[in-house]
């Protein structure tokens, strides 16, 4: 692997998730929070729509990192959610190499089309096993 600090590993636009997809994800992850499925509850909480679960963004990053490096090399993946994502809002997911030592350190961010950052975080990737 040619891991160079400053390189962009990926910058990918993910299509927005439908209300139905958000509801299915909520059911599959046994997330009981009605803010993801109940429009009236979401409005009571100050939102015009239901909001997408943060772990959906985490799942997108995990899928892209596994595709790039292989799932077995993913050591850590940590995200902080900084703004809500609503149904049908596409996200741009970016991954940059920020350091290389015993692992490859990655910086992650998710942004809406208007530039609002919805998640930020880090990942660490194990180096490839040396061939013998």
N, C-alpha and C positions, 0 to 999 in steps of 0.2 A: 504494500500500500504506500502510495506517495502522499503522505499527510503533510501539507505545508500550511503553516500558520498564516491566517489571512484569507485562505481560499474559501470560496462558497461551495459547500457540498451540494446543496440544492436550494432552489427558490421556486416553489410550486404553488400555483393557484388551485385550491380545492373548491369545487362547487359548493354552494350553500346547501345545507341539509333541509329537507322538507319537514313540515310539522309532523307528518306521519313517521319519518325516520327518527326524529327526536323522541317521539312517543315510544317507538319500538326499542330504541336504545335504553330509554328509561325503564321499560319493562324488562329487557334482557339483563340489565345491571341491577335490577331490583331497587331502583332509586325511587323512594316514596315521595320525593318532593314534588308537590303539585305545580310548582312554578314551571315545570317542564312540559306539562300536559293540559293544564287547566287555565284557559285564557282569562276567565274572571279572576282567578286567584292571582295570576301574573299582574293584572291591572291593579288589584288591591295592593300589590307590592311596588307599584310605581312604574311598571313596564307596559308598553302598548301591545306586546306580544309575549308568548311563552319564550323562554330562553333555552338555548342549547346547553347541554351538560358540558362542563369543562373536560371531563374525561373523553368526550368525543374528539376534542382537539389533541389530547394525549394519544389517543388511538391513531389519529392521522400521522402524528410524528413517529410513533412506533412503527407503523407500516412503511413509511418512507425510509427510516433508518435501517429497518430489516432488509428492505429492497437494496439499499446502497451497500450495506456492510455484511448482511447476514444476521439473522436474529440471535444466533449463538454468540456473537461478538458484542452485543449490547450489554454493557455492565450496569449503567444507571441511566435513568430518564426522569427528570424532575421538572415540573412546570408550576408556575404561579399564574393564576388567572386574574387579569387586570381590568377587563371590561366585558360586558355581556355580548353574546353572539345570538342573533335572532334568526328565525327560519329564513332560508333562502339567501342569507348573506355569505358570499364567497369569502374565503380567507386565503391570504398569501402566507405560506409557511416557509421560513428561511432558516438555514442551518449553516453556520460558519465555524471553521476550525480556529480555536483561540489559543491552544497550547498543545504541545506533544511532549510527553515524558513516558512513563510506564503505560499510559493509555493516551488516546486521542481525545482531547477535551473540546466539546462542541458547545456553541451558544445557539439557542433556539429562540425564534420569535414568530408570533402569529399576528397578522394585521388585517384589518378590514380594508376595503377599497379606498376609504377616506383617510387611511393612514393610522387610524386608531389601533393601538396595540391591545390585543385581547389576551395574549399569554406571552410569557417569557420564561426561559429556563435554560437548563443545561443537560447534556448527555455525555457519557464517557463510553468509548469504544475500545475494546481490547485489540491489541495488534494481532495481525494474522500469525498463526502458528508457523514457525519456521519449518521448511521442508527438509527432510533428512535423506 
